[in-house]
Amino acid sequence: MLPTIEAPSLKNVAIHPALYVISWIFFSSITILFNKYLLDNLKFHYPAILTCWHLLFATVMTQIMARTTTLLDGRKEVRMTGRVYLRAIVPIGILYSASLVCSNQTYLYLSVAFIQMLKASAPVAVLITSWLFGVSNPKLKVLFNILIIVFGVALASFGEIKFSWIGFFYQAGGIFSEAIRLIMIQILLSGEGQKMDPLVSLYYYAPVCTVMNFLVAAAMELSTFKMSDAWNVGVFILVLNASVAFMLNVASVFLIGKTSGLVMTLCGVLKNILLVLASVLIWATIVTPLQFIGYFIALCGLVYYGLGYEGILSAYNTSSEYTRKLWEGQEEVSTAPRMSVVKKGIIVGMYALIFVLIVTGLAIRTGTAPGFLQGLLEDRVEDY
């Protein structure tokens, strides 16, 4: 009789956190571009209603999945009582709506550039909130690292400052509402809370967020909304848009559950930089010297947060030693460096590529780019 080998369970397969980061950045970027297409190109000027539609779709999808698949069987292990629901789930929906309302109201009082500068402080808000909720221990080294990233993003967003105390408090309320919401979801997914499966958490809080955002949409946009606006966009486009947003919601809860709310916020910084770089390559967007300095500082802070000083030094020393031995042709050189070094090398290489693209944008701004590149981008601008 042949020996049998038990197939490994999919639940025991470990997925590297980088995959969650990449998937979140991908779906977040696609959702932003898709929403912009709906709001601007297709003239669907109802962002609150669109958000409500996304959450309604997520609610329906999780309900269908719970009844037709085994992906949400983890909900059977959750002791969800009325008291737990009111204390752990309902606040997430309220905070989601509060963040949406505050963010929209801010634009009535502050300039766009100043709003972006204030939004750069979101990682600090998430970090402080995680300390207050006891999710992580206070570390000045981490705070200093986050402050460097925040300074870089704020510098890149620097522009005309139209200050108003009302607008400032609206923006602060929006930032801290979102920070508390992220930390509450993190607690929900961790052993300190219900230790829910990420999909199960979405199953529970999506309906609450839908109801809360419907109230916001009803107060802000429902009076001017017409069903013809939705029909003009098309059912297929709206369902496709909601499907992409649903994948983003799934990627978000998995990223928070496998890492933390702070990591998700920092991924948002990296995503914004990547979007700027995409606009440089696709639409030949100009990068100013101040933006270049700001993005460079933010990237340095992200590299340090991801690898740490010891990690950067270790990767550099190991890579240098490997390159030297390979150059000299020594026999004891392995055909490939250790996987940990490869991973760190990929991360550093990715940031280096981003840096090169930023330099390209700055060169275009100052007119010092190579002739062939300048001509290529000018032709691309004419095409658009």
Kinemage of the C-alpha trace (Angstrom):
@kinemage 1
@onewidth
@group {chain A} dominant
@subgroup {mainchain}
@vectorlist {calphas} color= white
{ca met a 1} P 0.000 0.000 0.000
{ca leu a 2} L 1.391 3.392 -0.973
{ca pro a 3} L 1.992 5.901 1.818
{ca thr a 4} L -0.458 8.780 1.917
{ca ile a 5} L 0.477 12.371 2.463
{ca glu a 6} L -2.013 14.661 4.115
{ca ala a 7} L -2.640 17.772 2.089
{ca pro a 8} L -1.896 20.981 4.020
{ca ser a 9} L -4.919 22.970 5.070
{ca leu a 10} L -5.366 26.346 3.383
{ca lys a 11} L -5.968 27.903 6.791
{ca asn a 12} L -2.408 26.994 7.828
{ca val a 13} L -0.821 28.606 4.765
{ca ala a 14} L 0.938 31.780 5.892
{ca ile a 15} L 0.610 34.786 3.596
{ca his a 16} L 3.310 37.427 3.767
{ca pro a 17} L 1.986 40.827 4.978
{ca ala a 18} L 3.449 42.434 1.843
{ca leu a 19} L 0.721 40.738 -0.197
{ca tyr a 20} L -1.973 42.430 1.904
{ca val a 21} L -0.192 45.774 1.455
{ca ile a 22} L 0.071 45.352 -2.324
{ca ser a 23} L -3.559 44.263 -2.689
{ca trp a 24} L -4.791 47.193 -0.582
{ca ile a 25} L -2.734 49.730 -2.552
{ca phe a 26} L -3.950 48.215 -5.830
{ca phe a 27} L -7.665 48.203 -5.002
{ca ser a 28} L -7.457 51.583 -3.264
{ca ser a 29} L -5.851 53.184 -6.326
{ca ile a 30} L -8.338 51.538 -8.712
{ca thr a 31} L -11.265 52.668 -6.530
{ca ile a 32} L -10.008 56.266 -6.431
{ca leu a 33} L -9.596 56.417 -10.208
{ca phe a 34} L -12.956 54.682 -10.797
{ca asn a 35} L -14.757 57.045 -8.409
{ca lys a 36} L -13.140 60.043 -10.087
{ca tyr a 37} L -14.369 58.716 -13.437
{ca leu a 38} L -17.924 58.432 -12.108
{ca leu a 39} L -17.977 61.784 -10.324
{ca asp a 40} L -16.266 63.839 -13.044
{ca asn a 41} L -16.547 62.157 -16.434
{ca leu a 42} L -19.995 60.596 -15.967
{ca lys a 43} L -21.292 63.623 -13.979
{ca phe a 44} L -22.534 61.564 -11.006
{ca his a 45} L -22.031 64.364 -8.456
{ca tyr a 46} L -23.204 62.454 -5.372
{ca pro a 47} L -20.179 61.207 -3.386
{ca ala a 48} L -22.177 60.447 -0.217
{ca ile a 49} L -24.760 58.427 -2.160
{ca leu a 50} L -21.952 56.607 -3.974
{ca thr a 51} L -20.330 55.694 -0.640
{ca cys a 52} L -23.704 54.503 0.677
{ca trp a 53} L -24.111 52.346 -2.445
{ca his a 54} L -20.672 50.791 -1.847
{ca leu a 55} L -21.568 49.882 1.732
{ca leu a 56} L -24.994 48.542 0.746
{ca phe a 57} L -23.320 46.336 -1.850
{ca ala a 58} L -20.831 45.108 0.775
{ca thr a 59} L -23.723 44.309 3.129
{ca val a 60} L -25.580 42.304 0.466
{ca met a 61} L -22.443 40.466 -0.643
{ca thr a 62} L -21.439 39.414 2.881
{ca gln a 63} L -25.000 38.229 3.574
{ca ile a 64} L -24.976 36.142 0.381
{ca met a 65} L -21.523 34.751 1.176
{ca ala a 66} L -22.638 33.829 4.698
{ca arg a 67} L -25.497 31.728 3.304
{ca thr a 68} L -23.840 30.183 0.262
{ca thr a 69} L -20.176 29.681 1.235
{ca thr a 70} L -18.063 28.630 4.224
{ca leu a 71} L -15.975 31.835 4.152
{ca leu a 72} L -18.012 33.385 6.962
{ca asp a 73} L -18.456 30.331 9.163
{ca gly a 74} L -16.257 32.072 11.716
{ca arg a 75} L -19.269 34.185 12.706
{ca lys a 76} L -20.698 31.111 14.453
{ca glu a 77} L -17.836 31.285 16.951
{ca val a 78} L -18.454 34.957 17.751
{ca arg a 79} L -20.574 35.629 20.813
{ca met a 80} L -22.452 38.619 19.423
{ca thr a 81} L -24.937 39.948 21.946
{ca gly a 82} L -26.926 43.148 21.786
{ca arg a 83} L -24.579 44.775 24.289
{ca val a 84} L -21.448 43.789 22.348
{ca tyr a 85} L -23.027 44.993 19.112
{ca leu a 86} L -23.830 48.402 20.610
{ca arg a 87} L -20.373 48.770 22.173
{ca ala a 88} L -18.138 47.341 19.441
{ca ile a 89} L -19.996 47.552 16.104
{ca val a 90} L -22.330 50.564 16.178
{ca pro a 91} L -19.527 53.049 17.089
{ca ile a 92} L -17.631 51.991 13.942
{ca gly a 93} L -20.617 53.022 11.803
{ca ile a 94} L -21.036 56.311 13.678
{ca leu a 95} L -17.331 57.134 13.341
{ca tyr a 96} L -17.405 56.280 9.628
{ca ser a 97} L -20.224 58.786 9.070
{ca ala a 98} L -18.583 61.392 11.306
{ca ser a 99} L -15.374 61.136 9.300
{ca leu a 100} L -17.306 61.554 6.041
{ca val a 101} L -19.296 64.577 7.263
{ca cys a 102} L -16.274 66.337 8.765
{ca ser a 103} L -14.155 65.764 5.659
{ca asn a 104} L -16.850 67.215 3.388
{ca gln a 105} L -17.486 70.235 5.617
{ca thr a 106} L -13.778 71.061 5.776
{ca tyr a 107} L -13.714 72.086 2.107
{ca leu a 108} L -16.107 74.935 2.891
{ca tyr a 109} L -13.607 76.632 5.182
{ca leu a 110} L -10.033 75.608 4.214
{ca ser a 111} L -7.966 75.616 1.032
{ca val a 112} L -7.310 72.265 -0.635
{ca ala a 113} L -3.548 72.560 -0.085
{ca phe a 114} L -3.986 73.220 3.631
{ca ile a 115} L -6.431 70.306 3.924
{ca gln a 116} L -3.838 67.976 2.400
{ca met a 117} L -1.234 69.278 4.843
{ca leu a 118} L -3.555 68.545 7.774
{ca lys a 119} L -4.433 65.100 6.395
{ca ala a 120} L -0.711 64.285 6.480
{ca ser a 121} L -1.010 64.140 10.287
{ca ala a 122} L -3.303 61.079 10.088
{ca pro a 123} L -0.508 58.574 10.980
{ca val a 124} L 0.235 60.538 14.166
{ca ala a 125} L -3.467 60.491 15.087
{ca val a 126} L -3.632 56.720 14.548
{ca leu a 127} L -0.444 56.187 16.567
{ca ile a 128} L -1.656 58.298 19.511
{ca thr a 129} L -5.074 56.601 19.392
{ca ser a 130} L -3.431 53.165 19.494
{ca trp a 131} L -1.545 54.266 22.619
{ca leu a 132} L -4.693 55.610 24.288
{ca phe a 133} L -6.606 52.384 23.542
{ca gly a 134} L -3.708 50.275 24.834
{ca val a 135} L -3.230 48.534 21.475
{ca ser a 136} L 0.494 49.355 21.405
{ca asn a 137} L 3.050 50.638 23.880
{ca pro a 138} L 4.266 54.245 23.559
{ca lys a 139} L 7.668 54.473 21.845
{ca leu a 140} L 9.281 57.827 21.165
{ca lys a 141} L 11.413 56.265 18.424
{ca val a 142} L 8.294 55.262 16.484
{ca leu a 143} L 6.701 58.677 17.075
{ca phe a 144} L 9.810 60.449 15.775
{ca asn a 145} L 9.854 58.205 12.700
{ca ile a 146} L 6.165 58.925 11.986
{ca leu a 147} L 6.720 62.674 12.477
{ca ile a 148} L 9.413 62.615 9.786
{ca ile a 149} L 7.012 60.953 7.345
{ca val a 150} L 4.266 63.443 8.248
{ca phe a 151} L 6.651 66.380 7.779
{ca gly a 152} L 7.648 65.115 4.338
{ca val a 153} L 4.046 64.681 3.158
{ca ala a 154} L 3.015 68.053 4.597
{ca leu a 155} L 5.962 69.734 2.861
{ca ala a 156} L 5.013 68.120 -0.463
{ca ser a 157} L 1.437 69.380 -0.008
{ca phe a 158} L 2.471 72.908 0.944
{ca gly a 159} L 0.484 75.645 -0.760
{ca glu a 160} L -1.820 78.549 -0.091
{ca ile a 161} L -3.018 78.440 3.499
{ca lys a 162} L -6.581 79.593 4.040
{ca phe a 163} L -7.035 79.145 7.785
{ca ser a 164} L -10.277 78.931 9.732
{ca trp a 165} L -10.747 77.567 13.236
{ca ile a 166} L -14.066 75.964 12.283
{ca gly a 167} L -12.477 74.251 9.285
{ca phe a 168} L -9.498 73.191 11.392
{ca phe a 169} L -11.731 71.541 14.000
{ca tyr a 170} L -13.790 69.855 11.285
{ca gln a 171} L -10.624 68.393 9.775
{ca ala a 172} L -9.278 67.352 13.184
{ca gly a 173} L -12.607 65.686 13.943
{ca gly a 174} L -12.504 63.808 10.650
{ca ile a 175} L -8.924 62.645 11.199
{ca phe a 176} L -9.488 61.407 14.745
{ca ser a 177} L -12.843 59.818 13.858
{ca glu a 178} L -11.091 57.774 11.190
{ca ala a 179} L -8.192 56.981 13.548
{ca ile a 180} L -10.524 55.694 16.281
{ca arg a 181} L -12.507 53.688 13.703
{ca leu a 182} L -9.348 51.968 12.444
{ca ile a 183} L -8.177 51.134 15.963
{ca met a 184} L -11.624 49.795 16.929
{ca ile a 185} L -11.568 47.510 13.882
{ca gln a 186} L -8.058 46.415 14.845
{ca ile a 187} L -9.248 45.574 18.375
{ca leu a 188} L -12.233 43.727 16.914
{ca leu a 189} L -9.885 41.529 14.885
{ca ser a 190} L -7.315 40.982 17.630
{ca gly a 191} L -7.258 38.726 20.667
{ca glu a 192} L -7.979 41.739 22.871
{ca gly a 193} L -11.436 42.032 21.282
{ca gln a 194} L -13.611 39.425 19.590
{ca lys a 195} L -10.730 38.012 17.519
{ca met a 196} L -12.977 38.047 14.492
{ca asp a 197} L -12.076 36.893 11.031
{ca pro a 198} L -11.666 39.996 8.812
{ca leu a 199} L -14.584 39.019 6.570
{ca val a 200} L -16.771 38.392 9.618
{ca ser a 201} L -16.040 41.886 10.924
{ca leu a 202} L -17.121 43.342 7.570
{ca tyr a 203} L -20.269 41.175 7.781
{ca tyr a 204} L -21.178 42.798 11.104
{ca tyr a 205} L -20.261 46.460 10.656
{ca ala a 206} L -21.164 46.995 6.962
{ca pro a 207} L -24.934 47.198 7.694
{ca val a 208} L -24.388 49.786 10.446
{ca cys a 209} L -22.149 51.883 8.191
{ca thr a 210} L -24.781 51.637 5.439
{ca val a 211} L -27.542 52.982 7.692
{ca met a 212} L -25.380 55.785 9.092
{ca asn a 213} L -24.167 56.859 5.665
{ca phe a 214} L -27.705 56.744 4.297
{ca leu a 215} L -28.660 59.321 6.934
{ca val a 216} L -25.729 61.477 5.830
{ca ala a 217} L -26.624 61.087 2.150
{ca ala a 218} L -30.295 61.846 2.872
{ca ala a 219} L -29.366 65.084 4.634
{ca met a 220} L -26.768 66.244 2.097
{ca glu a 221} L -27.661 64.957 -1.371
{ca leu a 222} L -30.985 63.107 -1.528
{ca ser a 223} L -33.022 66.267 -2.177
{ca thr a 224} L -31.208 66.901 -5.475
{ca phe a 225} L -30.711 63.277 -6.525
{ca lys a 226} L -32.720 61.869 -9.431
{ca met a 227} L -32.938 58.239 -10.524
{ca ser a 228} L -32.151 59.398 -14.051
{ca asp a 229} L -28.649 60.269 -12.817
{ca ala a 230} L -28.071 56.624 -11.903
{ca trp a 231} L -29.598 55.336 -15.160
{ca asn a 232} L -27.346 57.676 -17.140
{ca val a 233} L -24.307 56.109 -15.494
{ca gly a 234} L -25.613 52.600 -16.149
{ca val a 235} L -26.365 49.638 -13.906
{ca phe a 236} L -23.327 47.702 -15.111
{ca ile a 237} L -20.914 50.558 -14.294
{ca leu a 238} L -22.416 51.074 -10.840
{ca val a 239} L -22.256 47.351 -10.006
{ca leu a 240} L -18.692 47.125 -11.320
{ca asn a 241} L -17.706 50.170 -9.255
{ca ala a 242} L -19.321 48.695 -6.127
{ca ser a 243} L -17.521 45.387 -6.756
{ca val a 244} L -14.143 47.128 -6.845
{ca ala a 245} L -15.040 49.059 -3.672
{ca phe a 246} L -16.077 45.774 -2.034
{ca met a 247} L -12.672 44.270 -2.827
{ca leu a 248} L -11.111 47.365 -1.271
{ca asn a 249} L -13.188 46.882 1.906
{ca val a 250} L -12.084 43.246 2.058
{ca ala a 251} L -8.443 44.204 1.480
{ca ser a 252} L -8.726 46.893 4.194
{ca val a 253} L -9.982 44.598 6.958
{ca phe a 254} L -7.400 41.951 6.055
{ca leu a 255} L -4.595 44.540 6.085
{ca ile a 256} L -5.677 45.873 9.493
{ca gly a 257} L -6.113 42.347 10.871
{ca lys a 258} L -2.735 41.087 9.661
{ca thr a 259} L -0.768 44.271 10.437
{ca ser a 260} L -2.311 47.291 12.189
{ca gly a 261} L -4.280 50.471 11.610
{ca leu a 262} L -1.022 52.456 11.645
{ca val a 263} L 0.495 50.332 8.876
{ca met a 264} L -2.640 50.850 6.787
{ca thr a 265} L -2.369 54.619 7.246
{ca leu a 266} L 1.300 54.577 6.226
{ca cys a 267} L 0.376 52.468 3.195
{ca gly a 268} L -1.940 55.325 2.300
{ca val a 269} L 1.077 57.664 2.248
{ca leu a 270} L 2.944 55.301 -0.078
{ca lys a 271} L -0.162 54.920 -2.268
{ca asn a 272} L -0.494 58.701 -2.654
{ca ile a 273} L 3.143 58.971 -3.721
{ca leu a 274} L 2.644 56.167 -6.243
{ca leu a 275} L -0.418 57.950 -7.639
{ca val a 276} L 1.624 61.121 -8.076
{ca leu a 277} L 4.305 59.123 -9.884
{ca ala a 278} L 1.677 57.489 -12.096
{ca ser a 279} L 0.412 60.932 -13.043
{ca val a 280} L 4.000 61.940 -13.920
{ca leu a 281} L 4.374 58.972 -16.267
{ca ile a 282} L 0.872 58.975 -17.777
{ca trp a 283} L -0.121 62.640 -17.830
{ca ala a 284} L 3.351 64.243 -17.526
{ca thr a 285} L 2.391 65.979 -14.279
{ca ile a 286} L 5.064 68.387 -13.070
{ca val a 287} L 6.782 67.774 -9.713
{ca thr a 288} L 8.020 70.949 -8.027
{ca pro a 289} L 11.315 71.083 -6.087
{ca leu a 290} L 9.378 71.421 -2.817
{ca gln a 291} L 7.319 68.329 -3.631
{ca phe a 292} L 10.506 66.469 -4.523
{ca ile a 293} L 12.054 67.270 -1.135
{ca gly a 294} L 8.856 66.381 0.708
{ca tyr a 295} L 8.390 63.043 -1.059
{ca phe a 296} L 12.043 62.186 -0.584
{ca ile a 297} L 11.799 62.806 3.187
{ca ala a 298} L 8.581 60.748 3.366
{ca leu a 299} L 10.169 57.868 1.420
{ca cys a 300} L 13.213 57.852 3.701
{ca gly a 301} L 10.888 57.703 6.701
{ca leu a 302} L 8.903 54.827 5.160
{ca val a 303} L 12.082 52.861 4.396
{ca tyr a 304} L 13.300 53.339 7.965
{ca tyr a 305} L 9.905 52.331 9.406
{ca gly a 306} L 9.756 49.213 7.236
{ca leu a 307} L 13.325 47.986 7.719
{ca gly a 308} L 14.789 49.825 10.709
{ca tyr a 309} L 18.396 50.985 11.000
{ca glu a 310} L 19.690 47.481 11.707
{ca gly a 311} L 17.765 46.058 8.765
{ca ile a 312} L 19.074 48.684 6.342
{ca leu a 313} L 22.651 48.227 7.601
{ca ser a 314} L 22.369 44.424 7.466
{ca ala a 315} L 20.993 44.470 3.922
{ca tyr a 316} L 23.746 46.844 2.804
{ca asn a 317} L 26.578 44.848 4.399
{ca thr a 318} L 25.289 41.491 3.147
{ca ser a 319} L 24.692 42.787 -0.374
{ca ser a 320} L 28.119 44.446 -0.466
{ca glu a 321} L 29.843 41.274 0.701
{ca tyr a 322} L 27.928 39.134 -1.781
{ca thr a 323} L 28.748 41.530 -4.649
{ca arg a 324} L 32.439 41.618 -3.703
{ca lys a 325} L 32.739 37.823 -3.616
{ca leu a 326} L 30.811 37.485 -6.844
{ca trp a 327} L 33.094 40.039 -8.502
{ca glu a 328} L 36.207 38.217 -7.327
{ca gly a 329} L 34.757 34.838 -8.359
{ca gln a 330} L 35.221 33.114 -5.006
{ca glu a 331} L 33.919 29.550 -4.942
{ca glu a 332} L 32.079 29.751 -1.668
{ca val a 333} L 29.655 32.275 -3.047
{ca ser a 334} L 26.105 30.946 -2.983
{ca thr a 335} L 24.115 31.104 -6.220
{ca ala a 336} L 21.609 33.350 -4.485
{ca pro a 337} L 21.639 35.474 -1.344
{ca arg a 338} L 19.390 34.681 1.540
{ca met a 339} L 15.697 35.245 0.981
{ca ser a 340} L 15.547 37.850 3.757
{ca val a 341} L 18.174 39.891 1.946
{ca val a 342} L 16.307 39.495 -1.330
{ca lys a 343} L 13.098 40.799 0.255
{ca lys a 344} L 14.891 43.788 1.741
{ca gly a 345} L 16.631 44.396 -1.562
{ca ile a 346} L 13.296 44.407 -3.386
{ca ile a 347} L 11.881 46.933 -0.911
{ca val a 348} L 14.920 49.222 -1.189
{ca gly a 349} L 14.885 48.822 -4.986
{ca met a 350} L 11.217 49.791 -5.149
{ca tyr a 351} L 11.844 52.949 -3.143
{ca ala a 352} L 14.888 53.702 -5.319
{ca leu a 353} L 12.710 53.415 -8.443
{ca ile a 354} L 10.180 55.798 -6.916
{ca phe a 355} L 13.015 58.217 -6.145
{ca val a 356} L 14.242 58.072 -9.766
{ca leu a 357} L 10.740 58.814 -11.041
{ca ile a 358} L 10.458 61.801 -8.704
{ca val a 359} L 13.787 63.103 -10.012
{ca thr a 360} L 12.409 62.680 -13.534
{ca gly a 361} L 9.401 64.815 -12.677
{ca leu a 362} L 11.653 67.483 -11.154
{ca ala a 363} L 13.889 67.438 -14.234
{ca ile a 364} L 10.872 68.011 -16.458
{ca arg a 365} L 9.853 70.907 -14.226
{ca thr a 366} L 13.246 72.595 -14.521
{ca gly a 367} L 13.730 71.761 -18.201
{ca thr a 368} L 16.870 69.712 -17.542
{ca ala a 369} L 15.448 66.352 -18.648
{ca pro a 370} L 17.111 64.587 -21.608
{ca gly a 371} L 15.843 65.783 -24.969
{ca phe a 372} L 14.228 62.493 -25.986
{ca leu a 373} L 12.355 62.225 -22.662
{ca gln a 374} L 11.228 65.854 -22.742
{ca gly a 375} L 9.927 65.428 -26.290
{ca leu a 376} L 8.186 62.141 -25.447
{ca leu a 377} L 6.328 63.632 -22.509
{ca glu a 378} L 5.406 66.769 -24.437
{ca asp a 379} L 3.856 64.577 -27.132
{ca arg a 380} L 1.936 62.698 -24.446
{ca val a 381} L 0.609 65.939 -22.979
{ca glu a 382} L -0.615 66.971 -26.437
{ca asp a 383} L -2.430 63.633 -26.759
{ca tyr a 384} L -4.372 64.385 -23.589
